[in-house]
Amino acid sequence: MPFWTRIRTTPETIVSYEQACEARYLEGADLIERGSANGGFYLQGYVAETALKAAFFRVLGKSTSEPITTVDRLDTGIPTQSQHDPASWMNKLISIRAPRPLDASVEENLRMAIHVIQENWSTALRYRDEEPTPKEKWEFTNAVEWIIMNRVKLV
């Protein structure tokens, strides 16, 4: 059975998001380190999205192994065209946490990290061949790393 045919029958879950998040983070870091920063940025942008998505569904009360369906993702109110937008997931996460807000410093750092990611990442990177500057690499990788290292504080 072809790879995509096989894996698309397995439901997405918080666990699958978190496992993919860790794998794409390491793969992206490896690409950046080996001189393919554009490809590394592309993967690591999804790391931010996936980490926030996992945190959102945890706060929502989904069990870690409960399937997350297309309906679940659309029920967030995030339009289909924004489902890969880390800022949209951040805003939804902050909104759903309103009764139990994030620590102020965590929210401030999260907003700063997402701002840097939004300034340096797009799904359209897959169509481009340019490489980021050393400063852009440093800022972006630190922002993604902050999300990875602090994701438990988001739930």
C-alpha positions as CSV (number, residue, x, y, z in Angstrom):
1,M,0.0,0.0,0.0
2,P,1.4,3.5,-0.9
3,F,2.7,5.5,2.1
4,W,0.1,8.3,2.0
5,T,-2.7,5.9,1.5
6,R,-1.6,3.9,4.5
7,I,-1.0,6.8,6.9
8,R,-4.0,8.9,6.1
9,T,-6.2,6.1,7.4
10,T,-4.6,6.6,10.8
11,P,-6.4,9.4,12.7
12,E,-4.6,12.5,13.9
13,T,-4.3,12.7,17.7
14,I,-2.6,14.9,20.2
15,V,0.1,12.2,20.5
16,S,0.6,12.1,16.7
17,Y,0.9,15.9,16.6
18,E,3.5,15.9,19.4
19,Q,5.5,13.1,17.8
20,A,5.4,14.8,14.4
21,C,6.4,18.1,16.1
22,E,9.5,16.6,17.7
23,A,10.5,14.7,14.5
24,R,10.0,17.8,12.2
25,Y,11.9,20.0,14.7
26,L,14.9,17.7,14.6
27,E,14.7,17.2,10.8
28,G,14.4,21.0,10.3
29,A,17.4,21.7,12.7
30,D,19.5,19.1,10.7
31,L,18.6,20.8,7.4
32,I,19.5,24.3,8.8
33,E,22.8,23.0,10.2
34,R,23.7,21.4,6.9
35,G,23.1,24.6,4.9
36,S,19.5,24.0,3.7
37,A,17.9,26.7,5.9
38,N,15.0,27.2,3.6
39,G,13.9,23.6,3.9
40,G,14.6,23.7,7.7
41,F,12.4,26.8,8.0
42,Y,9.7,25.1,6.0
43,L,9.6,22.1,8.4
44,Q,10.0,24.2,11.6
45,G,7.2,26.5,10.7
46,Y,4.9,23.4,10.9
47,V,6.5,22.6,14.2
48,A,5.1,25.9,15.7
49,E,1.7,25.2,14.2
50,T,1.6,21.6,15.4
51,A,2.8,22.4,18.9
52,L,0.1,25.0,19.3
53,K,-2.5,22.7,17.7
54,A,-1.7,20.0,20.2
55,A,-1.8,22.4,23.1
56,F,-5.2,23.8,21.9
57,F,-6.8,20.3,21.8
58,R,-5.3,19.4,25.2
59,V,-6.8,22.5,26.8
60,L,-10.1,21.7,25.0
61,G,-10.1,18.4,26.9
62,K,-9.4,15.9,24.1
63,S,-7.6,12.8,25.4
64,T,-4.2,12.3,23.9
65,S,-5.3,9.3,21.8
66,E,-8.8,10.6,20.8
67,P,-9.0,11.2,17.0
68,I,-8.9,14.8,15.9
69,T,-11.1,15.1,12.8
70,T,-11.5,17.6,10.1
71,V,-14.8,18.6,11.8
72,D,-12.8,19.1,15.1
73,R,-10.4,21.4,13.3
74,L,-13.1,23.4,11.5
75,D,-15.1,23.7,14.8
76,T,-12.2,25.8,16.1
77,G,-13.5,28.6,13.9
78,I,-10.1,28.8,12.2
79,P,-10.9,29.1,8.4
80,T,-9.6,26.3,6.3
81,Q,-7.1,28.7,4.6
82,S,-5.7,29.6,8.0
83,Q,-5.3,26.0,9.5
84,H,-1.5,26.2,8.9
85,D,-1.2,29.7,10.5
86,P,0.6,29.6,13.8
87,A,-0.8,33.0,14.8
88,S,-4.4,31.7,14.4
89,W,-3.7,28.7,16.6
90,M,-2.0,30.9,19.2
91,N,-5.0,33.3,19.3
92,K,-7.4,30.3,19.6
93,L,-5.3,28.8,22.4
94,I,-5.2,32.1,24.3
95,S,-8.9,32.6,23.8
96,I,-9.8,29.1,25.1
97,R,-7.5,29.6,28.1
98,A,-9.3,32.9,29.0
99,P,-10.8,31.4,32.2
100,R,-7.3,30.1,33.2
101,P,-5.0,32.5,31.4
102,L,-1.4,31.8,30.5
103,D,1.2,33.3,32.8
104,A,1.8,36.9,31.6
105,S,5.5,36.3,30.8
106,V,4.7,33.0,28.9
107,E,2.0,34.8,26.8
108,E,4.4,37.7,26.1
109,N,7.2,35.3,25.0
110,L,4.7,33.2,23.0
111,R,3.5,36.3,21.1
112,M,7.0,37.4,20.4
113,A,8.0,33.9,19.1
114,I,5.0,33.7,16.9
115,H,5.6,37.2,15.6
116,V,9.2,36.2,14.5
117,I,7.9,32.9,13.0
118,Q,5.2,34.8,11.0
119,E,7.8,37.2,9.7
120,N,10.0,34.4,8.5
121,W,7.8,31.5,7.5
122,S,5.1,30.7,5.0
123,T,3.8,27.5,3.4
124,A,4.9,29.2,0.2
125,L,8.5,28.6,1.1
126,R,8.2,25.4,-0.7
127,Y,8.2,27.4,-4.0
128,R,11.3,29.4,-3.2
129,D,15.0,28.8,-3.3
130,E,16.4,31.8,-1.4
131,E,18.1,31.2,1.9
132,P,17.7,33.3,5.1
133,T,20.4,35.6,6.5
134,P,22.3,34.5,9.6
135,K,20.3,36.9,11.7
136,E,17.0,35.6,10.3
137,K,18.2,32.0,11.0
138,W,19.1,32.9,14.6
139,E,15.8,34.7,15.3
140,F,13.7,32.0,13.7
141,T,15.4,29.0,15.2
142,N,15.3,30.7,18.7
143,A,11.6,31.4,18.3
144,V,10.8,27.8,17.3
145,E,13.0,26.5,20.0
146,W,11.2,28.6,22.6
147,I,7.9,27.0,21.6
148,I,9.3,23.5,21.8
149,M,11.0,24.1,25.1
150,N,7.9,25.8,26.7
151,R,5.0,23.9,25.1
152,V,4.1,22.3,28.4
153,K,3.5,25.8,29.8
154,L,0.8,26.4,27.1
155,V,-1.6,23.8,28.5
